[in-house]
Amino acid sequence: NFWKAFFKPQRIQTGGSDEAIKQSLEALLARHLEAEPEVGSVAFVGAGPGDPDLLTLKARRYIHEAEVIIYDRLVGKGVLELARREAKFIDVGKKGFGAQVTQDKINEHLVREAQAGWKVVRLKGGDPSVFGRLDEELAALAEAGIDSTVVPGITSAAAGAASLKQSLTRRDRNSSITFMTAHDAKGYAEHDWRQLVRSGQALAIYMGRKSATFLQGRLLMAGADSDLVITCVENISRPEERRFTSTLSEFAQRLDDDAWSGPLIIFVGIGNEQSAKAASTPALQEISHGTY
């Protein structure tokens, strides 16, 4: 584009004289003014769970070349720092049960910036195709005739399992895993709970911190064992990452603490069972040996 050509070493290209450099820049400006305006493009880039070292090489390249970056709340600060300083940043972060930028407004940003001729990167936490409303944004661009591409990223469930040194699937524990969200546009998300608690199944629940009590009640009513291991991981892959392992009967109380405010994954049926039992022991001892 114009600015890339402008910042090329003109002295080398023109032979070095000031007059030649001036004429070269004037010709460059004239070509730019006469050229038909170009339509830009949009790349949907998976920013991963937060650690910039977990970005793919392709994601890093798109971020570095972006002229406009439209990013979510869950995108890590270290990822944004990889962009060029002169890039335009647009924050469209959403927060469950809180104030947020509407999807229509996000679509408007994407179309407007691309139609202005910019290289736009739509940065989404984790992987763009996992609970990222990717289809809606792709449809808005297609309707406007704007080219787009999708660059996958590491989803939080995969990064969380790696942090726990646990497999998402294990043949003697679970032969399948369901990625699910705890709430949707209407509020708490309903699912086929009896199907979800069947033997050989595990769950990775996104956006579940404020839905913990609801999730606990639905799973117990569907027949899940109250001692089922639950592992919660917050701020996955970031310096402030923390986690705890508990049981289905007790994990919701831990999450009621407002200190748990970062992005969180709730694993159902994945975790250290011994740690889950140990976590419930103090409460049992308090009941048995407390004063009356």
KANOR-V865409 format. One record per backbone hydrogen bond with DSSP energy under -0.5 kcal/mol. NH is the residue of the N-H (numbers start at 1). CO is the residue of the C=O. E is the energy in kcal/mol with one decimal. If there is no record, write none. Layout:
nh: <NH & NH>
co: <CO & CO>
e: <E & E>
This chain:
nh: <5 & 6 & 7 & 8 & 10 & 12 & 13 & 14 & 15 & 21 & 22 & 23 & 24 & 25 & 26 & 27 & 28 & 29 & 30 & 31 & 32 & 33 & 34 & 35 & 40 & 41 & 42 & 43 & 44 & 44 & 45 & 45 & 46 & 47 & 47 & 48 & 50 & 52 & 54 & 55 & 60 & 61 & 62 & 63 & 64 & 65 & 66 & 67 & 68 & 69 & 70 & 70 & 71 & 71 & 72 & 75 & 79 & 80 & 81 & 82 & 83 & 84 & 87 & 88 & 90 & 92 & 92 & 98 & 101 & 106 & 107 & 108 & 109 & 110 & 111 & 112 & 113 & 114 & 115 & 116 & 117 & 118 & 120 & 120 & 121 & 122 & 122 & 123 & 123 & 124 & 124 & 126 & 130 & 131 & 137 & 138 & 139 & 140 & 141 & 142 & 143 & 144 & 145 & 146 & 147 & 149 & 151 & 152 & 155 & 159 & 160 & 161 & 162 & 163 & 164 & 165 & 165 & 166 & 170 & 173 & 174 & 175 & 176 & 178 & 179 & 180 & 180 & 182 & 184 & 187 & 189 & 193 & 196 & 197 & 198 & 201 & 202 & 203 & 204 & 205 & 206 & 206 & 207 & 211 & 212 & 215 & 216 & 217 & 218 & 219 & 220 & 221 & 222 & 223 & 224 & 228 & 230 & 231 & 232 & 233 & 234 & 235 & 238 & 241 & 242 & 244 & 246 & 248 & 249 & 250 & 251 & 253 & 254 & 255 & 256 & 257 & 260 & 261 & 265 & 266 & 267 & 267 & 268 & 268 & 269 & 269 & 273 & 276 & 277 & 278 & 279 & 280 & 280 & 281 & 281 & 282 & 284 & 285 & 286 & 287 & 288 & 289 & 290>
co: <1 & 2 & 3 & 5 & 8 & 9 & 9 & 10 & 11 & 17 & 18 & 19 & 20 & 21 & 22 & 23 & 24 & 25 & 26 & 27 & 28 & 29 & 30 & 31 & 114 & 118 & 147 & 120 & 42 & 149 & 43 & 122 & 151 & 45 & 124 & 126 & 47 & 50 & 51 & 52 & 56 & 57 & 58 & 59 & 60 & 61 & 62 & 119 & 119 & 88 & 68 & 121 & 69 & 90 & 123 & 72 & 76 & 76 & 77 & 79 & 80 & 63 & 84 & 67 & 69 & 71 & 90 & 95 & 93 & 102 & 103 & 104 & 105 & 106 & 107 & 108 & 109 & 110 & 111 & 112 & 114 & 113 & 41 & 118 & 68 & 43 & 120 & 70 & 121 & 45 & 122 & 48 & 127 & 129 & 133 & 134 & 135 & 136 & 137 & 138 & 139 & 140 & 142 & 141 & 40 & 42 & 44 & 150 & 153 & 155 & 156 & 157 & 158 & 159 & 160 & 161 & 162 & 161 & 174 & 170 & 170 & 200 & 200 & 202 & 177 & 178 & 204 & 206 & 187 & 184 & 182 & 191 & 192 & 193 & 195 & 198 & 176 & 268 & 178 & 266 & 180 & 204 & 264 & 208 & 209 & 211 & 212 & 213 & 214 & 215 & 216 & 217 & 218 & 220 & 219 & 225 & 246 & 267 & 244 & 265 & 242 & 263 & 235 & 238 & 234 & 232 & 230 & 228 & 226 & 247 & 247 & 250 & 250 & 251 & 252 & 254 & 257 & 259 & 233 & 205 & 231 & 265 & 203 & 266 & 229 & 267 & 271 & 272 & 273 & 274 & 275 & 276 & 277 & 277 & 278 & 278 & 280 & 281 & 282 & 283 & 284 & 285 & 286>
e: <-2.1 & -2.5 & -2.1 & -1.0 & -1.3 & -0.7 & -1.6 & -2.2 & -0.7 & -2.1 & -2.5 & -2.4 & -2.2 & -2.3 & -2.3 & -2.2 & -2.1 & -2.4 & -2.2 & -2.3 & -2.0 & -2.4 & -2.0 & -1.4 & -3.6 & -1.1 & -2.0 & -2.5 & -0.5 & -3.1 & -0.8 & -2.1 & -2.4 & -0.6 & -3.3 & -2.1 & -0.5 & -0.5 & -2.1 & -1.5 & -2.2 & -2.0 & -2.3 & -2.4 & -2.3 & -1.9 & -1.0 & -2.6 & -1.9 & -3.2 & -0.5 & -2.7 & -0.6 & -2.2 & -1.1 & -1.1 & -0.6 & -1.6 & -1.7 & -1.4 & -1.7 & -0.5 & -1.4 & -2.5 & -2.9 & -2.6 & -0.6 & -2.1 & -0.8 & -1.9 & -2.5 & -2.0 & -2.2 & -2.3 & -2.4 & -2.8 & -2.5 & -1.9 & -2.6 & -1.2 & -1.8 & -1.7 & -2.8 & -0.8 & -2.8 & -2.9 & -0.5 & -2.1 & -0.9 & -2.4 & -0.5 & -3.0 & -1.8 & -0.7 & -1.3 & -2.6 & -2.3 & -1.7 & -1.8 & -2.6 & -2.3 & -1.2 & -1.1 & -2.7 & -0.6 & -1.7 & -3.7 & -0.6 & -0.6 & -2.0 & -3.0 & -2.2 & -1.9 & -2.2 & -1.9 & -0.7 & -0.7 & -2.7 & -1.9 & -2.4 & -2.3 & -1.4 & -1.2 & -2.3 & -0.5 & -0.6 & -2.3 & -2.0 & -3.1 & -1.4 & -2.3 & -1.7 & -1.7 & -1.5 & -1.0 & -1.1 & -1.0 & -2.1 & -2.7 & -3.1 & -3.2 & -0.6 & -0.7 & -0.8 & -0.9 & -3.0 & -2.8 & -2.3 & -2.4 & -2.5 & -2.3 & -2.4 & -1.5 & -1.4 & -2.4 & -1.9 & -2.5 & -2.3 & -2.5 & -2.3 & -2.9 & -2.7 & -1.9 & -2.1 & -1.6 & -1.8 & -3.2 & -1.5 & -2.0 & -1.4 & -2.3 & -0.6 & -1.0 & -1.7 & -1.0 & -1.0 & -2.0 & -1.4 & -2.3 & -2.2 & -3.4 & -0.6 & -2.4 & -0.5 & -3.0 & -0.6 & -0.8 & -1.9 & -2.2 & -2.4 & -2.1 & -0.9 & -0.5 & -0.7 & -0.7 & -0.7 & -1.3 & -2.6 & -2.4 & -1.7 & -2.1 & -2.7 & -1.1>
